[in-house]
Amino acid sequence: MCMVIFAPIFAICAFATCGGYHGHLQAKVDCADRRRNNNLSINIEFGYPFRLKDVHFKAPLCEGRSVEILLLDGDFSLPAQFFLTVGVFAFLYSLLATVVYVFYQNKYLKNNRGPLVDFVVTIIFSFMWLISSCCWAKTLSDIKTATNPTQVLLLISACRSPENKCTATQEPFWSRLNTSAVFGFVNVLLWVGNIWFVFKETGWYKTGQRYPTRSASGKRSSEMRQRLYSESSFDLPEESSGPQLTRQNSFNLSKGDFGQHVYTPNSFGPSQVTLSLPQAYHGKPREINVASQGPMIFVNEM
């Protein structure tokens, strides 16, 4: 939608500032013989399409009252016309796209033909704006050089004589042409940026969204999750079998030991505890070293 709003405006600004330009250069010639010709002015008018070789002007000769007809150097019509043509066609296409987007949205999206055509045309105009803007910026620099008062005065025969004095009283204003070059590059950014928005409306983008491709990190994370799930699934039967009860020590009552059974805290299971009848024991109980066994639980069989 950004192209629909701004593209026609910037296109008009680009070709209007270029096509409607008129430059004026004025110079003055002071001849050494003041009795004949003095304070003779020279007026030079030029503009679009900048065929400077066809711009002629009259320059006075200090010897007598005769004048000479001179021409400027250079023909810069081709880059200027190319820039203006791209601007006009971009303006017309953006107007057409505006009408289609607003009034024919359903037909535009039907069968995906409208977005594909718009995508291709947008790429073409982006490239054309880039080429024309670069060419026009270089041509504008050449026009400034060709119409430089110093260069123009060198074409006049009276100014090549050291006795005479020639000065430029008015130089061309370049702000309008500079603005046209700036608008050209603004159009480049506008159309290049619009490529992404047009691409999102095509079927290519929708197909990519429907079947997204996983990155390498995503694949590694999914493989890690599968591996952890498989390992946990293999460990479940062992853990679900219930706590395992392990008898660490048994004391034989017939040898004078306590009738106790020692179990580790993690492996104690009430379903596997066996109870024995209390028996009488006479004598001093022996000390049991359980420091190396870790924490123990003593179950008195009473």
NORFENNOR-V652522 format. One record per pair of residues at least 4 apart in sequence whose ideal C-beta (glycine too) atoms are under 6 Angstrom apart, sorted by the first residue. I is the first residue (numbers start at 1). J is the second residue. If there is no record, write none. Layout:
# NORFENNOR-V652522
i | j
I | J
I | J
This chain:
# NORFENNOR-V652522
i | j
2 | 6
3 | 7
3 | 194
4 | 98
4 | 101
6 | 10
6 | 190
7 | 94
8 | 91
8 | 94
8 | 95
10 | 183
10 | 186
10 | 187
11 | 87
11 | 90
11 | 91
12 | 16
12 | 91
13 | 183
14 | 87
14 | 180
14 | 183
14 | 184
14 | 187
15 | 19
15 | 84
15 | 87
15 | 88
16 | 20
17 | 176
17 | 179
17 | 180
18 | 83
18 | 84
18 | 180
19 | 48
19 | 84
21 | 47
21 | 48
21 | 176
21 | 177
22 | 47
23 | 46
23 | 172
24 | 45
25 | 44
25 | 172
26 | 43
26 | 169
26 | 170
27 | 42
27 | 168
28 | 41
28 | 167
28 | 169
29 | 40
29 | 60
29 | 158
29 | 166
30 | 165
31 | 37
31 | 62
31 | 164
32 | 163
32 | 164
34 | 38
37 | 60
37 | 62
40 | 60
42 | 59
44 | 57
46 | 55
49 | 77
49 | 80
49 | 81
50 | 76
50 | 77
50 | 80
50 | 143
51 | 75
51 | 77
52 | 72
52 | 74
52 | 146
53 | 71
53 | 75
55 | 72
56 | 69
56 | 71
57 | 70
58 | 67
58 | 69
59 | 68
59 | 70
59 | 156
60 | 67
61 | 66
61 | 68
61 | 158
62 | 158
62 | 164
70 | 155
73 | 146
74 | 146
76 | 80
76 | 139
76 | 143
77 | 81
79 | 135
79 | 136
79 | 139
82 | 132
83 | 132
83 | 136
86 | 90
86 | 128
86 | 132
90 | 125
99 | 103
100 | 104
100 | 108
104 | 108
108 | 114
112 | 203
115 | 201
115 | 202
116 | 202
118 | 198
119 | 198
119 | 199
119 | 202
122 | 194
122 | 195
122 | 198
125 | 191
126 | 191
126 | 192
128 | 132
129 | 133
129 | 187
129 | 188
129 | 191
130 | 188
132 | 136
133 | 184
133 | 185
133 | 188
136 | 181
136 | 184
137 | 181
140 | 177
140 | 181
147 | 172
149 | 168
149 | 171
153 | 159
153 | 166
158 | 164
159 | 166
174 | 178
199 | 205
200 | 205
203 | 207
214 | 218
214 | 219
235 | 239
236 | 240
243 | 267
243 | 269
244 | 267
245 | 267
245 | 269
245 | 272
246 | 264
246 | 267
247 | 261
248 | 262
249 | 262
251 | 257
251 | 258
251 | 260
252 | 257
253 | 259
253 | 279
256 | 283
258 | 285
259 | 301
260 | 298
261 | 299
262 | 296
263 | 268
263 | 297
265 | 295
276 | 301
278 | 302
290 | 296
